[in-house]
Amino acid sequence: MLETLRNAFKIKDIRNRLLFTFGMLVVIRLGSLLPLPGVDSTAFSQWLQSQSNDAFNFFNALTGGSFEQMSIFALSITPYITSSIIMQLMTIAIPKLEELQRDGEEGRKKIVEITRYLTIGLSLIQSIAMAIAFGRSGYLVSYDAFTVIGIVCGLTAGSAFLMWSGEQITEYGVGNGISIVLLINIVSRMPADIAQLCEQFVLSQKLAPGMLAALIILAVIVITIVLVILLNDGERRIPVQYSKKTVGRRQLGGQSTHIPLKVNTAGVIPIIFASSIMQFPGLIAGFLGKGNGTGIGSQILHVLNSNNWCNPSNPVYSIGLLIYIILVVFFAYFYTSITFNPLEIANNMKKAGGFIPGIRPGKPTSDYLKSILGYIIFIGAVGLIIVAVIPIFFNGWFNANVSFGGTSLIIIVGVILETLKQIEARMQERHHRGFLTK
């Protein structure tokens, strides 16, 4: 690894890209420390720490602590991520957007432009809602129009800057700019979480129990990371044979290839969708100052709160975990169904003279791909559930309240592996050994 890294820095283009990416990340982390004018950050931080809802902890982890500190980057790039997901769904539902997606580079640029405008719109909506909610709750220095406008402009500008920074990293850095920005935000919170775990389970115990707890924590983290790597790289390869064609005196085609169907076809999207639905009611109730009572509404919020799952003292709240698992499986099938079209792939193979050995071209090929895809999606969904539930189980059973969980680890490992692959591809162009070669 170190030798490969030295080889990477020997190449001027890769070295400049790595340094540019590092510089942009430094600017982003410095920006996360800039306070948002008009907000009583001390009072807001105390209120956030008093909240037991996991929605705020998860959102704070995605923003790298900017939300807790109420900096100008408090919204982070979540509006852009939401806009990208909305655009992917709308591309399937709106024929005009589907045509743009098929128009190649020009169509892609127009979709990216629409995504940017949608990001700004969502940032405005979220910042306005937050400014009004904070003003009514007394977390602003002064609740007037000037302060609200300043907060809205600051939050929207911060989100727009992070979106621009991610695009710059993609173009001039090592790629995956938006994902890298999200990665650095999540990673920045992990030292504090690990320190909290050590303080709670290691340093507060005697030597032998503390060492055992440290080994268990390390083993859980390592096992979870290994599962994420296997889930991220696992794929089912469907063999494809192309028939030979005679053009003049030359024979073309006849080669064998394969269709790679990833086990985790939907990525982290099912967990994000399921978590968003489960956390949204608690998020709204937290901003409105509701949900701390003993009524039916409060009990429902407790069921939806993942901090209450797998708790032996209140097992009934684990019903929410069952709902969460059902949502993950549903969104795994739903998202894959709108992003992967077996019929289109079968038709393209038929036009190119390709076929799966033993399967007739056309609809039989489409049905075969659907049946294989159904098993793969289920395996991927089960893998996602295992990775997501491991931290939830330890949080509930041992009261190990940390901000990073299965979703964060999937994002971290996925982004790191993809970034290494892109660096490796650039190095292999110059005949250097890559990161991932054996």
Buried (B, 14 or more C-beta within 10 A) or exposed (E): EEEBEEBBEEBEEBEEBBEBBEEBBEEBBEBBEBEBEBBBBEBBBEBBEEBBBBBBBBBBBBBBBBBBBBBBBBBBBBBBBBBBBBBBBBBBEEEEBBEBBEEEEEBEEEBEEBBBEBBBEBBBEBBBEBBBBBBEBEBBEEBEEEBBEBBBBBBBBBBBBBBEBBBBBBEBBBBBBBBBBBBBBBBBBBEEBBEBBBEBBBEEBEEEEBEEBBEBBEEBBEEBBEBBBEBBBBBBEBEBBBEEEEEEEEEEBEEEEEBEBBBBBBBBBBBBBBBBBBBEBBBBBBBEEBBEEEEEEBBBBBBBBBBBBBBEEEEEBBEBBEBBBEBBBBBBBBBBBEBBBBBEBBBEBBEEBBBBEEBEBBEBBBBBBBEBBEEBBBBBBBBBBBBBBBBBBBBBEBEBBBBBBBBBBBBBBBBBBBBBBBBBEBBEEEEBEBBEEE
